[in-house]
Amino acid sequence: MTQYVHQPAFMTGDEFAIETFALLNPDGELYEGARAPEITQEHARRLYQAMLATRILDERMMAAQRQGRLSFYMQCTGEEAAVVGATAALDDADMIMAQYREQGALMYRGFSIDEFMNQLFGNELDYGKGRQMPIHYGSRKLHYMTISSPLATQIPQATGYAYGQKLAGEGHCTLTFFGEGAASEGDFHAALNMASVHQVPVIFFCRNNGYAISTPATEQFAADGIAPRAFGYHMHVIRVDGNDALAVFEATRQARRIAVEKNQPVLIEAMSYRLAAHSSSDDPSGYRAKSEEEAWRVKDPLLRMQRWMAKKGWWSDEEEASQQETLRREVLDTMKRAEKRPPPPLESLISDVYADVTPALQRQLDQLKRHIRRYPDAYPRGAQSLDPSLSSAADHQGDA
């Protein structure tokens, strides 16, 4: 209903202050007046173990990248509670469309270390057949859409997929992850508008980690973060402490109920901090102070969840040490196996484009094979694909 006034009255949005939902303080204690969500010991342990496994995987693979064994890597360090906490609140058959820092979601759903490694090294067992950069995971069986490098493309795709889920009527939703930097893309606004107009079961999950690569949030937008944008689309919204796994879990659980039961979209803004570099190609010392990073390390999401579980008798220091050692050994052993596996067959370069390979593509492949055979030392992996008996330099490095 239109309300009329008879004097000019301008608004800035300051009238709509959005609070931050939080349950656990950094010491793992519930805030006064807070109530822990209904979560079983088994569920909480699964959640935390996925967070821990993600942290260990990230540490080892960044080290591998620095050793020259991997071309590129991106860590989830500092944002594990946001990613895994949200995933744990979903049904395992709900679709996830991620940006590129959400390996914790796959870890929670059971993606094996072998599967991670096969993708990272692009070997013959990689589901993507070596066509993607490292960390561009995807899993049909785990309802995790393959990562796409262009920023924010997954957001309108999530709206469209959720529209299909609405039509199917099977009680599922889609959750899409993205950073606050991606929320500056036009795709973000188009997606939220479509979702609200068509009333679809989608959760837009913004990881506000403070930086779009090197650009701080204060230089990205003038408003109070991303959450207030929901008002422009008449959408449910909540802001949550992204370092508090329990708060993220409960916020997402309630958001899923709205999405599935009411077929209405929800925007969640998780306030967190990217403790690591943007990627292996980034050096954050050029744009932020060490003191800033140390202030956030005190709020480490793993320590917070671990302390809460320990107080409940669901976790111990001994188990923590044992799990860390086991995970590190598994990651290293699996990496050694994965980097020794041969690359995908060269013929896979031209498959999956047409039902039948066209003559033009076949000619290009034949030309490529002749080129590789002429210069095998320049293309060791390609030469190995043509002749598996050849040992590549990478294999020798892996044995060292």
QUIKAVEN-V781530 format. One record per run of one state. SS is the DSSP state (helix for helix, strand for strand, loop for the rest). FROM is the first residue (numbers start at 1). TO is the last residue. If there is no record, write none. Layout:
ss = <SS SS>
from = <FROM FROM>
to = <TO TO>
This chain:
ss = <loop strand loop strand loop strand loop helix loop helix loop strand loop helix loop helix loop strand loop strand loop strand loop helix loop strand loop helix loop helix loop strand loop strand loop strand helix loop helix loop strand loop helix loop strand loop helix loop helix loop helix loop helix loop strand loop helix loop helix loop helix loop helix loop>
from = <1 20 22 24 25 30 31 41 67 80 89 95 98 103 110 113 122 123 124 139 140 144 146 153 169 174 180 182 185 186 199 202 209 211 213 215 217 220 227 234 236 242 245 263 266 272 284 287 290 298 301 312 317 341 343 344 346 351 359 375 380 387 393 400>
to = <19 21 23 24 29 30 40 66 79 88 94 97 102 109 112 121 122 123 138 139 143 145 152 168 173 179 181 184 185 198 201 208 210 212 214 216 219 226 233 235 241 244 262 265 271 283 286 289 297 300 311 316 340 342 343 345 350 358 374 379 386 392 399 400>
